[in-house]
């Protein structure tokens, strides 16, 4: 599969483009609003074609699919334009600014018979699959889950601090924490959250929320741009627990571990280094080629977006809210 890359974003340059190039697929073109920058990045990364705008890339490049790492508020618009040209779309998380826009985008792509997948790379790491398997098959009933993703964002002009581009820590890294707890508990029923804007930027830079379930389970999610880096999730069950650290963005050459305890017996499992971005690209390409639903499918993305919507709405209102059902 031949990919076109929309923008010269860091995640594309450092993670996704190398992952595509390490697979059996290729990066055929890259576009940027700055043509000179596009040409420079193309030369640095061995990409054959460079374009000074996204529309021309979509119209003229010999590609089958696009990878869209544009700012959140531009995901839907340029994913739709890619679909207009018949290109499959791998789009960075969060897929859209809210669940209503996500529904529209899925329907838009389905009408044009192109595959759309949200790029949640951590879901493709073998440790993620194993953690869910352990909780499902080896531990007792889950009672509580905690997930956090925080780091210190130093640049005052970073797009993640721009409310016009749907910035904020909940959208940027909180979406991982929400995804993680849902991976163990499924869809929540209610949400309560608080947020603060430590930069006076117009977006949340520290966020903490609770997702509640009718069966009594509780999930805690936390994210932010104002404290040292942390990535972790922990699951508490009636007979034990499970925990993982560095759980969302391990490097391709980094081995990782998973620790769990059941009935007083503690186990640590270690996983050899893998490139989860490459696994993501390969799964997306296989789905697009076969016509099958991608691993991160419509239901998964809409479930996550609706939980994020509810958390944001609760923080804005200062009161608990119901989570809209996933359909």
C-alpha positions in Angstrom: 0.0 0.0 0.0 1.2 3.5 -0.9 0.8 6.1 1.8 0.6 9.9 1.5 1.3 11.8 4.7 -0.7 15.0 5.5 1.7 17.3 7.3 5.3 17.1 8.6 4.1 16.5 12.2 6.7 15.1 14.6 4.7 11.9 15.2 4.8 11.2 11.5 8.4 12.0 11.0 9.7 10.1 14.0 7.3 7.2 14.4 4.7 6.5 11.7 6.8 7.2 8.6 9.7 5.0 9.7 7.1 2.3 10.7 5.6 2.3 7.2 9.0 2.2 5.6 10.0 -0.7 7.8 6.9 -2.7 6.6 6.1 -4.0 3.2 4.3 -0.7 2.5 5.7 2.6 1.3 5.5 6.3 1.8 5.0 7.8 -1.6 4.3 11.4 -0.8 4.2 14.0 1.9 2.5 17.4 2.0 2.8 20.5 4.1 1.5 24.1 4.0 5.2 25.0 3.7 6.4 23.5 0.4 10.1 23.9 1.3 9.6 22.1 4.6 7.8 19.3 2.8 10.7 19.0 0.3 13.2 19.0 3.2 11.5 16.3 5.1 10.9 14.2 2.0 14.7 14.4 1.3 15.6 13.5 4.8 13.3 10.5 5.0 13.6 9.2 1.4 10.1 10.1 0.3 9.8 10.4 -3.5 7.2 13.2 -3.7 6.6 16.4 -1.8 3.7 18.8 -2.1 3.2 22.4 -0.8 -0.5 21.8 0.1 -2.7 18.9 1.1 -5.3 19.2 -1.7 -2.7 18.7 -4.5 -1.2 15.7 -2.7 -4.7 14.1 -2.5 -5.5 14.9 -6.1 -2.2 14.1 -7.8 -0.1 11.7 -5.7 0.0 8.0 -6.6 -1.3 6.7 -3.3 -3.8 4.3 -1.8 -4.1 5.7 1.7 -3.3 8.7 3.8 -2.0 9.1 7.3 -3.5 12.2 8.9 -1.6 13.6 12.0 -3.0 17.1 11.6 -4.3 19.1 14.6 -7.4 17.6 16.1 -9.8 20.2 14.7 -8.6 19.4 11.2 -8.9 15.6 11.3 -12.5 15.4 10.0 -12.1 18.0 7.2 -9.0 16.4 5.6 -10.0 12.9 6.3 -13.2 13.7 4.3 -11.2 15.2 1.5 -9.0 12.1 1.4 -12.1 9.9 1.2 -13.4 12.1 -1.7 -10.4 11.0 -3.7 -10.9 7.3 -2.8 -8.0 7.1 -0.3 -8.3 5.0 2.8 -7.6 7.0 6.0 -5.4 6.2 9.1 -6.1 9.2 11.3 -4.4 10.2 14.6 -6.3 10.1 17.9 -8.6 11.5 18.9 -10.4 10.9 15.6 -12.5 14.1 15.8 -13.4 16.9 18.1 -16.4 15.0 19.5 -18.5 11.9 19.0 -21.1 13.6 16.7 -18.3 14.6 14.3 -16.9 11.0 14.5 -20.3 9.5 13.5 -20.5 11.9 10.5 -16.9 11.0 9.5 -17.5 7.2 9.7 -20.6 7.6 7.6 -18.9 9.8 5.1 -16.1 7.3 4.6 -18.5 4.4 4.4 -20.5 6.1 1.7 -17.3 6.5 -0.3 -16.2 2.9 0.4 -12.9 3.7 2.1 -11.6 2.3 5.3 -11.2 4.7 8.3 -9.2 3.8 11.4 -8.2 5.9 14.4 -4.5 5.5 15.1 -4.4 4.2 18.7 -1.0 2.5 18.4 -0.7 1.2 22.0 -3.7 -1.1 21.3 -1.5 -3.1 18.9 1.3 -3.9 21.4 1.3 -7.5 22.6 1.4 -6.3 26.2 -2.0 -4.6 25.8 -3.5 -7.7 24.4 -2.0 -9.8 27.2 -3.1 -7.4 29.9 -6.7 -7.6 28.8 -6.4 -11.4 28.5 -5.1 -11.7 32.0 -7.9 -9.6 33.5 -10.5 -11.4 31.5 -9.3 -15.0 32.1 -7.0 -15.2 35.1 -8.3 -12.6 37.6 -11.6 -12.2 39.4 -14.2 -9.6 39.0 -12.9 -6.1 38.3 -13.8 -3.5 40.9 -11.7 -0.5 40.0 -9.3 0.7 37.3 -6.9 3.7 37.3 -5.1 5.1 34.2 -2.8 8.1 33.9 -0.9 9.8 31.2 0.9 13.1 32.1 4.0 15.0 30.9 5.4 18.5 31.1 4.6 20.5 28.0 7.2 23.2 27.8 6.4 25.1 24.6 4.0 28.0 25.1 3.1 28.0 21.4 2.3 24.3 21.1 -0.8 23.5 19.1 -2.1 21.4 22.0 -2.6 24.6 24.0 -4.9 26.1 21.2 -8.6 25.8 21.9 -9.4 26.6 18.2 -7.5 23.4 17.3 -9.4 21.3 19.9 -6.3 21.1 22.2 -6.1 20.2 25.9 -4.7 17.4 27.9 -7.9 15.3 27.8 -7.9 15.2 24.1 -4.2 14.8 23.7 -3.2 12.2 26.3 -6.4 11.7 28.3 -7.8 9.8 25.4 -5.3 7.0 26.1 -6.3 6.8 29.8 -10.0 6.6 28.8 -9.2 4.0 26.2 -7.2 1.9 28.7 -10.0 1.8 31.3 -12.6 1.0 28.7 -10.4 -1.9 27.5 -10.9 -3.5 30.9 -14.4 -2.3 31.9 -16.3 -1.5 28.7 -18.6 1.4 28.3 -19.3 3.6 31.4 -22.6 4.9 32.4 -21.8 8.2 34.1 -18.9 10.6 34.3 -17.7 13.2 36.7 -14.6 15.4 36.2 -12.6 18.5 37.1 -10.2 20.4 35.0 -7.8 23.3 35.4 -6.1 25.6 32.9 -2.6 26.2 34.4 -1.4 28.2 31.4 -4.4 30.5 30.9 -4.5 29.0 27.4 -8.2 28.3 27.1 -7.8 24.5 27.4 -7.4 22.0 30.2 -3.8 21.4 31.2 -4.6 19.2 34.2 -7.6 16.9 34.2 -9.0 14.2 36.5 -12.2 12.2 36.0 -14.3 9.3 37.3 -16.2 7.0 35.0 -18.9 5.0 36.9 -20.6 1.8 36.0 -24.0 0.6 37.0 -22.5 -2.6 38.4 -20.5 -0.6 40.9 -17.2 -0.5 39.1 -15.3 2.7 39.1 -12.5 4.0 36.8 -10.2 6.9 37.5 -8.5 8.8 34.7 -5.9 11.5 35.0 -3.9 13.5 32.4 -2.0 16.7 32.1 0.7 18.9 30.7 2.0 20.3 34.0 3.8 17.5 35.8 6.6 15.0 35.1 6.1 12.2 32.6 4.0 9.2 33.8 2.1 6.5 31.9 0.4 3.7 33.9 -2.7 1.7 34.4 -3.7 -0.5 37.3 -6.7 -2.9 37.6 -8.0 -4.0 41.0 -10.0 -7.2 41.2 -11.7 -9.2 43.9 -8.7 -11.5 44.1 -5.8 -9.5 42.9 -4.5 -6.7 40.7 -2.6 -5.9 37.4 -0.3 -3.0 36.7 1.7 -1.7 33.7 4.0 1.3 33.4 5.3 3.0 30.3 2.1 1.5 28.9 1.2 3.8 25.9 4.4 4.8 24.1 7.3 2.4 24.6 10.1 2.8 22.1 10.5 0.2 19.3 13.7 -1.0 21.0 12.3 -1.0 24.5 11.3 -4.2 26.3 8.4 -3.8 28.7 6.7 -5.7 31.5 3.4 -6.4 33.0 2.9 -7.4 36.7 -0.2 -9.0 38.2 -1.1 -10.8 41.4 -3.8 -13.3 42.1 -4.5 -15.0 45.4 -1.2 -13.8 46.8 0.9 -15.1 43.8 2.7 -12.3 42.0 3.8 -12.7 38.3 5.8 -10.4 36.1 5.8 -11.0 32.3 8.3 -9.4 30.0 7.8 -8.5 26.4 10.5 -8.2 23.8 10.7 -4.9 21.9 8.2 -4.4 19.1 7.3 -1.4 16.9 3.7 -0.9 17.8 3.4 1.7 15.0 4.4 -0.8 12.4 1.9 -3.3 13.8 -0.8 -0.6 13.6 0.1 0.2 10.0 0.1 -3.4 9.0 -3.3 -4.1 10.6 -4.8 -1.0 9.0 -3.4 -1.9 5.5 -4.7 -5.5 5.9 -8.2 -4.2 6.8 -8.2 -1.7 3.9 -7.1 -4.3 1.4 -9.5 -7.0 2.5 -12.5 -4.8 3.2 -12.8 -6.1 6.8 -13.5 -3.9 9.8 -10.2 -2.5 11.2 -9.1 -3.6 14.7 -9.9 -0.1 16.0 -13.3 0.0 14.6 -16.3 2.4 14.6 -17.7 1.1 17.9 -14.3 1.4 19.7 -13.7 4.9 18.5 -17.3 6.1 19.2 -17.2 4.5 22.7 -14.0 6.4 23.5 -15.3 9.7 22.1 -18.5 9.5 24.0 -16.7 8.9 27.2 -14.4 11.8 26.5 -17.4 14.0 25.6 -19.1 13.2 28.9 -15.9 13.9 30.9 -15.5 17.2 29.2 -19.1 18.1 29.7 -19.0 17.2 33.4 -15.9 19.3 33.9 -17.6 22.2 32.2 -20.8 21.9 34.3 -19.2 20.9 37.6 -21.6 18.0 38.0 -21.9 14.4 37.1 -23.4 13.6 33.6 -24.6 10.5 31.8 -22.5 9.0 29.1 -24.4 8.7 25.8 -24.9 5.0 24.8 -22.7 3.7 22.0 -24.7 2.7 18.9 
